[in-house]
């Protein structure tokens, strides 16, 4: 048997080897060989790249050892064989034929990849913990990569079971054959085929390897230089440092080569620092500038200055400088590598223990953060930790702009629908395209747990969370697109929402030490307190998640459910429908996973027509707006990345106000009494009554405008727009349970200074009432000028007020089995503009709750105006 982890520094007392085999591609595979290139030769005798993927198996059946050996391992082996038919060189060896100037990678039928099946008695949770622990514990989980003077294996694998906890996949790859990007590509391809092991072994295009070495040119025979140079170590006095990093050259070569080029295509570069820059007070700034400048210099060629790199190394070593390096990348997407049993609980680059190197991986919560792995002397690690935490960074990785000092993350998982779910996709419609790059809709439901048993943390973690997860999975089988992503296929005119088996919804389980009663209080409080309770929604240029969830415990008080949804997939009505469906199945978790008819989503997009190809116009207008408002962002018309609208956190407060039924009657009486005497506004005949929607929007928008003008004297122009539910207003009408976006925004026909007039409430109420009446002639009327209307108002310096939510959604009837919400708060009113949120009063007595975020001084005056206006008879 090949040596297994037989390195001098490995302690494998807790590792039991069950099997060592070689997995080969299917018998139809034929002999093949590819030469090494200039990028490969630099790494010919370098140590392997070593990495471990950890997977939790929380299900009692899946974590049973017999299930692992009888089901998991055979499936991993079968899918590996199928994967190797696409990656034949990995099953071969590096050899150097006597008649060749360079080594080659050669596969001969019958060869295969070494796979060790092992078992560990180590504590799975401890070994995955981010805190410092002995290097040997992780190293025992990666296999040895066999090599001799004449032959070297390309890849080896080790699958290790941690009984009743999970398993790990350790991988060692020869750096002369694969860089980090290619290694990740192979692992993702293997995971993809493992998920669909019974189906055709085909790969999505981005995972099909490109092997043609003719696209790689060798400038100045650098490969010969790389082979003959050696780097010698010297004694160091520990006060001089240097940093180099590998650059992915695929897109930087001339001409560029395919992104799926498989092999090495990285080139190392030192940054232009002085050896003592790193320990200066402003060291971070100095080094950041040098890294930035180095990256910019690649525009002139990635091989520029390469000839002197070896002399640079020798010079630095002779000065006694410590050379720091980098491995991995936060762009590889390692945490999306799902073999069919969920995403990794942790990914660790093991080979950082072979030098002064640190490894990068994206944060597993998918929120744009970066994980850094490194190996240091114990005392050095202690000092590193202190320096690392000196800056005011949050202890737990959460969404940008959050103050998370009081948030503890217990777990981050992905919940998918049952395994029987099949691939599905739906196109975006004209109603969806308007919101393609808009900020997410964010909301928090607060639930009190007054029973001492229910509010116990162990009950929450062991009983409530599993029930919420199970019911979420059952709900997703009815709402499959929510478990998928927004993508824009190259052959499609519009983006689609696509679910692929293995996709799931991000769910963060957290705990807060904030005062539950205070955070639920309606009085003004810091915006950041509620914002820390909603999760980040992941998006990139090519892919955007649809929904993410955060369940937060407030010990001995209650819990909250925070939800972020992509506005291009759900409007407020659909979002509420999904939450109610989830709550319904959570209440009835042991029963049939069926829904009442009004909660069964209707997905048929053929009922939506696109008048005058408005969606194309929206795409064009978005592209123009992005380039002006966010010049640093990708303005490509096919980009699906959510734009970085920033929450208003500084000098702002969040508060909730209530208009009771009595308050609304008082406002209505006042408006109707002046309807005919106030000339401004729409000249319609006086109605017999006015809806609570009209009255609330008129009263609140006028109070906001007068409060802003009262504090900021130069602001005296305003406008108000609101979304209209078009389901019943289309021709023909569409089902009420249509799931997606079916709202259309409309400005009311006021003059910018109407809001601050003495009879502003009457004027605005008349205009809102008139606008709603006009929908009888069609909801798309006047749509063409929407973007120009916004531009004109902005050029006048007008504040544009908007609206989120509705007092018709019935959010306070959302009961997961532990009672109705104590409070519902729309969080995204703090982002993207001046908007307020509506919900029905929680007492169910026909009142309306209004949530808004304003400057502290403006909020104080708003409070006075709001309550003062209601006291007038």
C-alpha positions in Angstrom: 0.0 0.0 0.0 1.2 3.5 -0.8 2.6 5.5 2.1 -0.3 7.2 4.0 0.4 10.4 5.8 3.8 9.1 6.6 5.4 12.5 7.0 7.7 12.9 10.0 5.5 15.4 11.7 2.2 13.5 11.4 0.6 11.9 14.4 -2.1 9.6 13.2 -3.0 7.8 16.4 -6.6 8.7 16.0 -6.9 7.6 12.3 -8.0 4.1 11.3 -7.6 3.1 7.7 -10.5 1.0 6.4 -9.5 0.8 2.7 -6.9 2.0 0.2 -8.0 1.7 -3.4 -7.3 3.3 -6.8 -10.3 4.8 -8.7 -9.9 4.8 -12.4 -12.0 6.4 -15.2 -14.4 4.1 -17.1 -12.7 1.4 -19.2 -13.4 3.2 -22.4 -10.7 5.9 -21.5 -7.7 5.9 -23.9 -4.1 6.9 -23.4 -3.5 10.6 -23.4 -0.7 13.0 -22.6 -0.2 16.8 -22.3 3.1 18.7 -21.8 3.9 21.0 -18.9 4.0 24.7 -19.7 6.0 27.7 -18.5 3.4 28.1 -15.7 3.8 24.5 -14.6 7.6 24.2 -14.6 7.8 26.7 -11.7 6.1 24.2 -9.4 7.7 21.0 -10.7 9.3 20.0 -7.4 7.1 22.1 -5.1 5.1 20.6 -2.3 1.5 19.6 -3.1 -1.5 21.8 -2.6 -3.5 20.2 0.2 -7.0 21.0 1.3 -9.8 19.5 3.4 -13.5 19.9 2.9 -15.6 19.2 6.1 -19.2 18.1 5.8 -21.7 17.8 8.7 -24.2 15.0 8.6 -26.8 16.0 11.1 -29.4 13.5 10.0 -29.2 10.4 12.3 -29.5 8.1 9.4 -26.9 9.8 7.2 -24.4 10.0 10.1 -24.6 6.2 10.9 -21.2 4.5 10.0 -22.9 1.8 8.0 -24.7 4.4 5.9 -21.4 6.1 5.3 -19.6 2.9 4.2 -22.5 1.4 2.3 -24.0 4.5 0.6 -21.7 7.6 0.8 -18.4 6.0 -0.1 -19.7 4.0 -3.1 -21.4 7.1 -4.4 -18.2 9.1 -4.0 -16.2 6.5 -5.8 -18.6 6.0 -8.7 -18.9 9.7 -9.3 -15.1 10.1 -9.1 -14.7 7.6 -11.9 -17.3 9.4 -14.0 -15.5 12.7 -13.3 -12.1 11.3 -14.3 -13.3 10.6 -17.8 -13.4 14.4 -18.2 -10.2 14.9 -16.3 -8.1 12.0 -17.6 -4.6 13.5 -16.9 -5.5 13.5 -13.2 -5.6 9.7 -13.2 -2.1 9.6 -14.7 1.4 10.6 -13.6 4.1 13.2 -14.4 7.0 11.6 -16.3 10.0 13.0 -18.2 10.6 11.1 -21.4 14.2 10.9 -22.5 13.4 12.5 -25.8 11.5 15.4 -24.4 12.7 18.9 -23.3 10.0 19.0 -20.7 8.1 16.6 -18.5 4.6 15.5 -19.6 1.4 14.3 -17.8 0.6 10.9 -19.1 -2.5 8.7 -18.6 -2.3 5.0 -19.5 -5.5 2.8 -19.3 -5.5 1.0 -15.9 -4.1 3.9 -13.9 -6.2 5.6 -11.3 -6.4 8.0 -8.4 -5.4 6.9 -4.9 -8.3 7.0 -2.5 -8.0 6.2 1.2 -11.1 5.5 3.3 -10.5 6.3 7.0 -12.1 6.9 10.3 -11.2 9.4 13.0 -12.1 9.5 16.7 -11.2 13.2 16.9 -13.9 15.7 18.0 -15.4 16.9 14.7 -16.6 20.2 16.1 -13.3 20.9 17.8 -11.2 20.2 14.7 -13.5 22.5 12.7 -13.3 25.3 15.2 -11.6 28.5 14.0 -9.6 28.9 17.2 -5.9 27.9 17.3 -5.3 24.1 17.6 -2.4 21.7 16.8 -1.4 21.6 13.2 -1.2 17.8 13.2 -5.0 17.4 13.8 -5.9 18.7 10.3 -2.8 17.3 8.6 -3.8 13.7 9.4 -6.8 14.3 7.1 -4.9 14.8 3.9 -3.3 11.9 2.0 0.3 11.5 0.9 1.0 12.2 -2.8 3.4 9.6 -4.1 6.5 10.6 -6.1 9.9 9.2 -7.1 12.8 10.3 -9.2 11.0 9.2 -12.4 7.3 9.5 -11.7 4.9 11.6 -9.7 1.2 11.1 -9.0 -1.1 14.0 -9.9 -3.8 13.7 -7.2 -4.7 11.6 -4.2 -7.8 11.6 -1.9 -8.7 10.7 1.6 -12.3 10.3 2.8 -12.5 10.4 6.6 -15.6 9.5 8.7 -16.2 11.2 12.1 -18.9 8.9 13.4 -22.2 10.5 14.3 -20.9 13.9 13.2 -19.7 14.2 9.6 -16.9 13.4 7.2 -14.1 15.2 5.4 -12.6 15.0 1.9 -8.9 15.6 1.9 -7.2 16.3 -1.4 -3.5 16.5 -2.3 -2.7 17.8 -5.8 0.6 18.2 -7.7 1.2 21.9 -8.2 2.9 21.3 -11.5 -0.5 20.1 -12.9 -3.1 22.2 -11.2 -3.3 25.6 -9.8 -6.0 26.4 -7.1 -8.6 27.4 -9.7 -8.2 24.2 -11.6 -8.3 22.1 -8.4 -11.5 23.8 -7.3 -12.9 23.2 -10.8 -12.2 19.5 -10.5 -13.7 19.2 -7.0 -16.9 21.1 -8.1 -17.2 18.8 -11.2 -16.9 15.7 -8.9 -19.5 17.2 -6.6 -21.8 17.9 -9.4 -21.7 14.4 -10.8 -22.0 13.0 -7.3 -25.3 14.8 -6.8 -26.6 13.4 -10.1 -24.9 10.0 -10.0 -27.7 8.1 -11.6 -28.0 10.5 -14.5 -25.9 11.3 -17.6 -22.3 12.2 -16.5 -22.3 15.5 -18.3 -20.9 18.7 -16.9 -22.1 22.3 -17.2 -19.9 24.2 -19.6 -17.9 26.2 -17.0 -16.8 22.8 -15.4 -15.6 21.2 -18.7 -11.8 21.4 -18.7 -9.9 23.0 -21.6 -6.5 21.3 -22.1 -5.0 22.8 -25.2 -1.4 23.8 -24.3 -0.8 25.6 -27.5 -2.5 28.7 -26.1 0.4 29.1 -23.6 3.5 30.8 -24.9 6.9 30.7 -23.1 8.4 34.2 -23.1 12.2 34.1 -23.1 12.2 30.4 -22.3 11.2 31.1 -18.7 10.4 27.4 -18.1 14.1 26.6 -18.4 15.0 29.4 -15.9 12.3 28.1 -13.5 13.8 24.6 -13.6 17.4 25.5 -12.9 17.1 28.2 -10.2 17.1 27.2 -6.5 16.1 29.2 -3.5 18.3 29.0 -0.4 17.1 29.8 3.1 19.2 31.9 5.5 19.0 33.1 9.1 16.5 35.9 9.6 16.4 38.7 12.2 12.6 38.9 12.0 12.2 42.6 11.3 12.2 42.5 7.5 9.5 41.1 5.4 8.3 40.7 1.8 5.1 39.6 0.3 4.3 37.9 -3.1 1.1 36.6 -4.5 0.0 34.5 -7.4 -1.8 36.1 -10.3 -4.4 34.3 -12.4 -3.2 35.0 -16.0 -6.1 33.4 -18.0 -7.7 36.8 -18.8 -4.4 38.7 -18.8 -2.5 36.8 -21.5 -2.4 38.2 -25.0 -4.7 36.9 -26.4 -6.7 35.8 -23.3 -7.3 32.1 -22.9 -10.5 30.3 -21.8 -11.5 30.6 -18.1 -11.8 26.8 -18.0 -8.2 26.3 -19.1 -7.1 23.4 -16.9 -3.6 23.4 -15.5 -1.4 26.1 -14.0 -2.0 29.6 -15.2 -0.7 31.7 -12.2 2.4 33.8 -12.0 4.0 35.0 -8.8 4.8 38.6 -8.2 6.5 40.5 -5.3 5.0 43.8 -4.3 7.2 46.8 -4.3 7.6 47.4 -0.5 10.6 48.1 1.6 11.4 45.2 4.0 10.6 47.2 7.1 7.3 48.7 5.8 5.2 45.9 7.2 5.9 46.8 10.8 5.3 50.5 10.5 2.3 52.2 12.1 0.6 52.7 8.7 1.8 49.4 7.4 -1.6 48.3 6.2 -2.0 51.4 4.1 1.5 51.2 2.6 1.1 47.5 1.7 -2.4 48.0 0.4 -1.2 50.7 -2.0 1.7 48.5 -3.2 -0.6 45.6 -3.9 -3.0 47.9 -5.7 -0.2 49.3 -7.8 1.2 45.9 -8.6 -2.2 44.7 -9.8 -2.6 47.8 -12.0 0.9 47.1 -13.5 -0.4 43.8 -15.0 -2.1 45.8 -17.7 1.4 46.1 -19.2 1.9 42.3 -19.1 2.0 39.7 -16.4 5.6 38.6 -17.1 6.9 42.1 -16.7 10.0 42.1 -14.4 10.0 38.3 -14.1 13.6 37.9 -15.2 14.9 39.3 -11.9 12.5 37.4 -9.6 15.1 34.8 -8.5 17.7 37.4 -7.8 15.1 39.3 -5.8 14.5 36.3 -3.7 18.2 35.8 -3.0 18.6 39.5 -2.2 15.7 39.4 0.3 17.0 36.2 1.9 20.5 37.7 2.2 18.9 40.6 4.1 17.3 38.2 6.4 13.8 39.0 5.2 10.8 36.7 5.9 9.1 35.9 2.6 5.3 35.7 2.9 3.1 34.0 0.3 -0.5 33.4 -0.5 -2.6 30.4 -1.5 -6.2 29.9 -2.4 -8.7 32.6 -3.3 -11.9 34.1 -2.0 -13.3 33.9 -5.5 -13.2 30.1 -6.0 -16.5 29.5 -4.3 -15.3 26.5 -2.3 -18.3 26.7 0.1 -20.6 26.0 -2.8 -19.1 22.5 -3.2 -22.1 20.2 -2.4 -21.7 16.4 -3.1 -25.3 15.8 -2.2 -25.2 16.0 1.6 -25.1 19.8 1.9 -22.5 22.5 1.6 -19.2 22.3 3.5 -19.2 23.2 7.2 -15.6 24.3 6.7 -12.9 24.4 4.1 -9.3 24.4 5.2 -6.1 24.8 3.2 -3.6 22.5 4.9 -0.5 23.2 2.9 -0.1 26.6 4.6 1.9 24.7 7.2 4.8 24.2 4.7 6.0 27.9 4.7 5.1 31.3 5.8 1.9 31.3 3.8 -1.7 32.2 4.5 -4.7 30.8 2.7 -7.8 32.6 1.5 -11.4 31.2 1.1 -14.7 33.1 0.8 -16.7 33.2 4.1 -19.0 30.2 4.3 -22.0 32.5 5.1 -21.8 33.8 1.5 -21.9 37.4 2.7 -18.8 38.7 0.9 -16.4 38.1 3.7 -13.0 36.3 3.6 -11.7 33.5 5.7 -7.9 33.5 6.3 -6.1 30.3 7.4 -2.5 30.3 8.6 0.0 28.3 10.7 2.3 30.1 13.1 4.5 29.5 16.1 2.2 29.4 19.2 3.5 32.6 20.7 3.4 34.4 17.3 -0.2 33.2 16.8 -1.1 34.7 20.2 0.3 38.1 19.2 -1.2 37.8 15.7 -4.6 37.3 17.2 -4.2 40.4 19.4 -3.1 42.6 16.5 -5.8 41.2 14.3 -8.6 42.0 16.8 -7.2 45.4 17.7 -9.2 47.0 14.8 -12.9 47.4 15.5 -14.0 44.4 13.3 -17.1 42.4 14.2 -16.3 39.1 15.9 -18.8 37.2 13.9 -19.1 37.6 10.1 -22.4 39.2 9.1 -23.7 41.4 6.3 -21.9 44.7 5.5 -22.7 47.8 7.6 -24.0 45.8 10.6 -23.0 46.5 14.2 -22.8 42.9 15.4 -21.2 43.3 18.8 -24.2 41.6 20.4 -24.8 38.9 17.8 -23.4 35.3 18.2 -23.6 33.0 15.2 -24.4 29.4 16.2 -24.7 27.9 12.7 -24.9 28.8 9.0 -26.6 26.1 6.9 -28.4 25.8 3.6 -31.9 24.2 3.6 -33.0 22.6 0.4 -36.4 21.1 -0.6 -36.8 17.3 -0.3 -34.5 15.2 -2.5 -37.3 14.4 -4.9 -37.3 18.0 -6.2 -36.3 18.3 -9.8 -34.7 21.1 -11.8 -37.0 23.9 -12.7 -36.8 27.4 -14.1 -39.1 30.4 -14.7 -38.3 33.5 -16.7 -38.5 37.0 -15.3 -41.3 39.2 -16.5 -41.8 42.9 -17.2 -42.8 43.3 -13.6 -39.6 41.6 -12.4 -37.1 43.4 -14.6 -37.8 46.8 -13.0 -36.3 45.4 -9.7 -33.4 43.3 -11.1 -30.6 45.2 -9.4 -32.7 46.8 -6.6 -31.8 46.3 -2.9 -33.5 43.3 -1.2 -36.8 43.5 0.6 -35.9 42.9 4.3 -38.3 42.2 7.1 -38.2 40.9 10.7 -40.9 39.0 12.6 -40.5 39.1 16.4 -42.1 36.4 18.5 -42.4 36.4 22.3 -41.8 33.2 24.2 -43.3 33.7 27.6 -43.3 30.1 28.6 -40.2 29.3 30.6 -39.6 26.0 28.8 -40.0 27.5 25.3 -37.6 30.4 26.0 -34.8 28.1 27.3 -31.9 28.3 24.8 -31.5 24.5 24.6 -35.2 24.1 23.7 -34.7 26.7 21.0 -31.7 25.0 19.5 -32.8 21.4 19.9 -36.6 21.7 19.3 -37.6 24.9 17.6 -34.7 25.3 15.1 -35.1 21.7 13.7 -38.8 22.3 13.4 -38.3 25.5 11.5 -35.7 23.8 9.2 -37.9 20.8 8.5 -41.0 22.8 7.7 -38.9 25.2 5.5 -37.7 22.2 3.5 -41.3 21.0 3.1 -42.4 24.5 2.1 -39.7 24.8 -0.5 -41.1 21.8 -2.4 -44.0 24.1 -3.2 -41.8 27.1 -3.8 -38.8 25.6 -5.7 -37.6 28.8 -7.4 -36.9 30.3 -4.0 -34.2 27.7 -3.4 -32.5 28.5 -6.7 -30.8 31.6 -8.1 -31.3 34.3 -10.7 -29.0 33.7 -13.7 -28.9 35.1 -17.2 -28.2 32.3 -19.8 -26.2 33.4 -22.8 -29.0 32.3 -25.1 -31.8 34.1 -23.3 -33.1 37.6 -23.8 -34.0 37.8 -20.1 -32.7 36.4 -16.8 -34.4 33.3 -15.3 -34.9 32.0 -11.8 -33.4 28.5 -11.9 -33.5 25.8 -9.2 -31.0 22.9 -9.6 -31.1 19.9 -7.2 -28.7 20.6 -4.4 -29.5 24.3 -4.2 -30.9 25.6 -1.0 -31.8 28.7 1.1 -29.2 30.2 3.4 -30.3 30.1 7.0 -28.2 31.6 9.8 -29.0 30.6 13.4 -27.9 33.3 15.8 -28.2 34.6 19.3 -28.5 38.2 20.5 -27.9 39.7 24.0 -29.9 42.8 23.1 -32.9 43.7 25.3 -35.8 42.1 23.4 -38.5 44.4 24.8 -36.4 47.5 24.0 -35.7 46.4 20.4 -39.4 45.8 19.9 -40.4 49.1 21.3 -42.0 51.6 18.9 -40.1 54.6 20.1 -37.0 55.8 18.1 -33.9 53.7 18.4 -30.7 53.2 16.5 -31.2 51.8 13.0 -28.4 49.2 13.4 -30.2 47.3 16.2 -32.8 45.9 13.9 -30.6 45.7 10.8 -28.3 43.1 12.6 -31.3 40.7 12.6 -31.7 40.4 8.8 -29.3 38.3 6.7 -27.2 39.3 3.7 -28.5 38.2 0.3 -25.7 36.9 -1.8 -25.2 38.1 -5.4 -22.5 38.4 -8.0 -22.3 39.6 -11.7 -23.6 36.2 -12.9 -25.8 34.8 -10.0 -28.0 36.1 -7.3 -29.7 34.3 -4.5 -33.5 34.6 -4.2 -34.0 34.5 -0.4 -32.0 34.2 2.8 -33.1 33.8 6.4 -31.8 34.5 9.9 -33.3 33.0 13.1 -32.2 34.9 16.2 -32.8 33.9 19.8 -33.2 36.4 22.6 -32.7 34.1 25.6 -35.6 33.9 28.0 -37.6 36.4 25.9 -38.3 35.4 22.4 -36.8 35.0 18.9 -37.0 36.8 15.5 -37.1 35.6 11.9 -35.3 37.9 9.6 -35.9 37.5 5.8 -34.2 39.1 2.8 -35.8 38.5 -0.6 -34.7 39.5 -4.1 -37.2 42.0 -5.4 -36.9 40.7 -8.9 -38.5 37.4 -7.8 -41.0 38.4 -5.1 -43.1 41.4 -4.4 -44.4 42.0 -0.8 -47.6 40.0 -1.4 -45.6 36.9 -2.6 -43.1 37.2 0.1 -45.8 37.3 2.8 -47.5 34.3 1.0 -44.3 32.3 1.3 -43.8 33.1 5.0 -47.5 32.2 5.8 -47.1 28.9 3.9 -43.9 28.2 5.9 -45.7 29.1 9.2 -48.6 26.9 8.2 -46.4 23.8 7.6 -44.4 24.5 10.8 -47.6 24.4 12.8 -48.5 21.1 11.2 -45.0 19.7 10.9 -46.1 16.1 11.7 -49.0 16.2 9.3 -49.4 16.3 5.5 -47.2 18.9 3.8 -50.2 20.3 1.9 -51.2 23.9 1.7 -54.6 25.6 1.7 -55.5 26.8 -1.8 -54.8 30.5 -1.2 -51.2 29.6 -0.2 -50.4 27.4 -3.2 -48.3 29.5 -5.6 -49.2 30.1 -9.2 -46.0 30.3 -11.3 -47.3 30.4 -14.9 -45.5 33.4 -16.5 -47.6 33.2 -19.7 -50.4 35.2 -18.1 -48.1 38.3 -18.0 -47.7 40.3 -21.2 -45.1 42.9 -21.8 -46.7 46.1 -23.2 -44.4 47.9 -25.7 -41.4 45.7 -24.5 -41.1 47.7 -21.3 -38.6 45.1 -19.9 -36.1 46.0 -22.6 -36.5 49.7 -21.8 -35.9 48.9 -18.1 -32.7 47.1 -18.9 -31.5 50.1 -20.9 -32.5 52.6 -18.2 -30.9 50.5 -15.4 -27.6 50.4 -17.4 -27.6 54.2 -17.7 -28.5 54.7 -14.1 -25.9 52.3 -12.8 -23.1 54.0 -14.8 -24.0 57.4 -13.3 -24.9 56.5 -9.7 -22.5 53.6 -9.2 -19.6 54.2 -11.6 -17.5 51.5 -10.0 -20.1 48.8 -10.5 -20.6 46.6 -13.5 -23.1 48.3 -15.8 -23.2 45.4 -18.2 -26.9 45.0 -19.2 -26.7 41.2 -18.4 -25.2 41.7 -14.9 -27.5 40.5 -12.0 -25.5 41.7 -9.1 -27.5 43.7 -6.5 -26.3 47.3 -6.5 -24.6 48.5 -3.2 -27.4 50.7 -1.9 -26.2 51.7 1.5 -28.4 51.7 4.6 -28.8 55.1 6.4 -27.0 54.3 9.6 -25.4 57.6 10.8 -27.5 60.1 12.7 -30.7 58.2 11.9 -33.3 56.4 14.0 -36.0 53.9 13.3 -39.5 54.2 14.8 -43.0 52.8 14.5 -46.2 54.9 14.7 -49.8 53.7 14.8 -52.9 55.2 13.3 -55.9 53.6 15.1 -59.3 53.3 13.5 -60.4 56.3 15.5 -57.4 58.3 14.1 -58.2 57.3 10.6 -61.8 58.4 11.0 -60.7 61.7 12.3 -58.4 62.3 9.3 -61.1 61.1 6.9 -63.6 63.6 8.3 -61.1 66.4 8.0 -60.2 65.6 4.4 -63.8 65.1 3.2 -64.9 68.3 5.0 -62.4 70.3 2.9 -62.6 68.3 -0.3 -64.5 70.9 -2.3 -63.0 74.0 -0.7 -59.4 73.1 -1.3 -58.8 73.8 -5.0 -55.4 72.1 -5.4 -55.4 68.4 -6.1 -57.6 66.3 -8.4 -61.0 67.8 -9.1 -63.1 64.7 -8.7 -66.5 64.6 -7.1 -66.3 64.0 -3.3 -66.4 60.3 -2.5 -68.6 58.9 0.2 -65.5 57.4 2.0 -61.7 57.0 1.7 -59.6 54.0 2.2 -57.2 53.6 5.2 -54.5 53.4 2.5 -55.3 56.8 1.1 -55.6 58.4 4.5 -52.4 56.9 5.9 -50.2 57.7 2.9 -51.5 61.3 2.7 -51.1 62.0 6.4 -47.7 60.3 6.8 -46.1 61.8 3.6 -47.2 65.3 4.6 -45.8 64.9 8.2 -42.5 63.7 6.8 -42.3 66.6 4.3 -43.1 69.2 7.0 -40.6 67.6 9.4 -37.8 67.6 6.9 -38.5 71.2 5.9 -38.7 72.2 9.5 -35.1 70.9 10.1 -33.6 71.5 6.7 -35.0 74.8 5.5 -33.7 74.5 2.0 -35.7 71.3 1.3 -39.2 72.3 0.3 -40.0 70.1 -2.7 -41.4 66.6 -2.4 -43.0 63.8 -4.5 -44.7 60.6 -3.6 -44.9 57.3 -5.5 -46.5 54.0 -4.4 -46.7 50.5 -5.9 -50.0 49.1 -7.2 -51.0 45.4 -7.0 -51.9 44.7 -10.6 -53.2 41.1 -10.2 -56.9 42.1 -10.3 -56.3 45.0 -12.6 -54.7 43.3 -15.6 -56.8 42.5 -18.7 -57.7 39.7 -18.1 -57.1 39.5 -14.4 -54.6 36.9 -13.1 -55.0 34.7 -10.0 -54.5 36.3 -6.6 -52.0 33.6 -5.8 -49.8 34.5 -8.7 -46.3 34.2 -7.3 -43.7 36.8 -8.4 -43.8 40.5 -8.9 -47.1 42.0 -10.0 -46.8 45.6 -8.7 -46.3 48.8 -10.7 -45.1 52.1 -9.4 -47.0 55.3 -9.9 -46.3 58.9 -8.9 -49.3 60.9 -7.8 -50.0 64.2 -9.6 -49.0 66.7 -6.9 -46.8 69.8 -7.2 -43.5 69.6 -5.4 -44.5 72.2 -2.7 -48.1 70.8 -2.1 -46.8 68.6 0.8 -45.8 71.5 3.0 -49.0 73.6 2.5 -51.5 74.1 5.3 -54.0 71.8 3.6 -51.3 69.4 2.4 -53.1 66.3 3.7 -56.2 67.1 1.8 -54.4 67.9 -1.5 -52.3 64.7 -1.3 -55.3 62.5 -0.3 -57.2 63.8 -3.3 -54.3 63.1 -5.7 -53.8 59.5 -4.3 -57.6 58.8 -4.6 -57.5 60.2 -8.2 -54.5 58.1 -9.2 -56.2 54.9 -7.9 -59.3 55.7 -9.8 -57.3 56.2 -13.0 -56.2 52.5 -12.9 -59.6 51.6 -14.3 -58.1 52.7 -17.6 -55.0 50.5 -17.3 -52.1 50.2 -14.8 -49.4 51.0 -17.4 -50.7 54.4 -18.2 -47.9 57.0 -18.4 -45.3 54.4 -17.6 -43.0 55.4 -20.4 -42.0 58.6 -18.7 -41.3 57.1 -15.3 -37.5 57.4 -15.4 -37.6 60.9 -16.9 -40.0 61.9 -14.2 -37.5 60.8 -11.6 -34.7 62.6 -13.3 -36.7 65.8 -13.5 -37.7 65.7 -9.8 -34.1 65.0 -8.8 -32.8 67.9 -10.9 -35.3 70.1 -9.0 -33.9 68.9 -5.7 -37.1 67.2 -4.7 -37.2 64.5 -2.1 -39.0 61.4 -3.5 -40.9 59.4 -0.9 -41.8 55.8 -1.5 -43.8 53.0 0.2 -43.2 49.4 1.2 -45.5 46.8 2.6 -49.3 47.0 2.9 -51.9 47.0 5.6 -53.8 44.3 3.6 -51.1 41.5 3.9 -52.2 40.3 7.3 -48.6 39.8 8.6 -49.7 39.7 12.2 -51.6 36.4 11.5 -48.3 34.6 10.8 -48.1 31.9 13.5 -45.4 29.3 13.3 -46.8 27.4 16.3 -45.6 29.6 19.1 -48.2 32.4 18.8 -48.7 35.4 16.5 -45.9 38.0 16.1 -45.3 40.5 18.8 -44.0 42.9 16.1 -43.3 43.0 12.4 -40.8 45.5 11.1 -39.8 46.3 7.5 -36.1 46.9 7.7 -35.3 47.9 4.1 -37.0 51.3 4.6 -33.5 52.4 5.7 -32.0 51.7 2.3 -32.1 53.3 -1.1 -34.3 56.3 -0.5 -37.0 58.0 1.7 -39.7 55.3 2.2 -42.0 54.2 4.9 -43.5 50.8 5.6 -47.1 49.8 6.2 -48.6 46.9 8.2 -52.0 46.3 9.8 -52.2 47.0 13.5 -51.3 44.0 15.5 -54.5 44.3 17.6 -56.6 43.5 14.5 -58.8 46.6 15.0 -58.5 48.1 11.5 -55.6 50.4 12.4 -52.4 50.9 10.5 -48.7 50.6 11.7 -46.2 52.9 10.0 -42.5 52.2 10.2 -39.9 54.7 9.0 -36.2 55.8 9.3 -35.4 59.5 9.6 -32.6 61.8 10.7 -32.8 62.1 14.6 -33.9 65.7 14.5 -36.4 65.1 11.7 -37.8 62.2 13.6 -38.3 64.3 16.7 -40.3 66.9 14.7 -42.2 64.2 12.8 -43.3 62.7 16.1 -44.6 66.2 17.2 -46.4 66.8 14.0 -47.8 63.2 13.8 -49.3 63.2 17.3 -50.2 66.9 17.2 -52.3 66.6 14.1 -54.3 63.8 15.6 -55.2 65.9 18.7 -56.9 68.6 16.6 -60.7 68.1 16.6 
